[in-house]
Amino acid sequence: MRDYVEFYDPKRGSFLLMRREATMHQTGDRVRKIGGDYRFEGVVVSVFAKLSGARRCVVEDDRGVLFIFNEKQLERI
């Protein structure tokens, strides 16, 4: 099962298993925000799907601040 990541699909109201390589970021990845006019680095603490199906990552920094990003805004460090 280590090759799969569990995602909650709100449209179906159930959890789905996705192949790990199909996702850009997983829980525990150290990441930083790319682009824009501010910096943010931390660890991915959650990956979830919006009602639209778009995936989002919750990143926590060393101060405990949580920020939600889309996967394209982040790169692994």
N, C-alpha and C positions, 0 to 999 in steps of 0.2 A: 504493500500500500504506500510505500514511500515515494513511488512514482506519481502519486495523485495528490491533488489539493482539493479540499472540500469547500464549496461555495454555496451560499444560500441564494436561491433563485426566487425572488418575491412574486414573480408572475405565476410560478407553479406552486409556490408555498411549500417548497421542499428543498433539501440539500442536493447538490449535484457534485459528482466527482469529475475533475478535469485533470488531464495529464499535466504534470508539473511544468514541462517545457512550453505548454500553451499559454502560461501566464508569464508576464514580464517580471513581477516581483512576488516574493513570498514572505510570510511572517518570519521575522528574524533577520531579514536582509538589512544591511547598513546602506543607507541611501542619502542622496542630497538632491535638492531641488535644482533644476537647470533653467536658465533663462530668467527673465524678469529683473526687478530692481531690488530684490532682497535675497538673503541666503537662509537656508534651512537645512540642517543635517540631522539625521537621527536613525532610528530603527523602525522598520515596518512592524506594527503590532496587530494589524488587522487588514484583511483584504475582503471586500464585499461588493455585491452588485446592487446598483440602483434599480428602481422599478423599471427603468428603460433598458436595463441589461448592461449598461456601462459599468465597468469596474472602477473602484476607488480604493486607495490605500490610505490607512491612517498611520501617520509617522509620529513617533514620540522622540523629542530631543532630550538632552541630558538634564534639562531643568524640569522635565515632566510635562512640557507643553505638547499638546496633540494638534496635528494639522491634517486635513484631508486633501489629498492630491489625486489627480488622474494619473494613470501609469506613465503616460508620455512626459509628464513633468519631472520624472525622477530618473536618476541613474544610480547604479550600484557603485559603492566606493570600497 
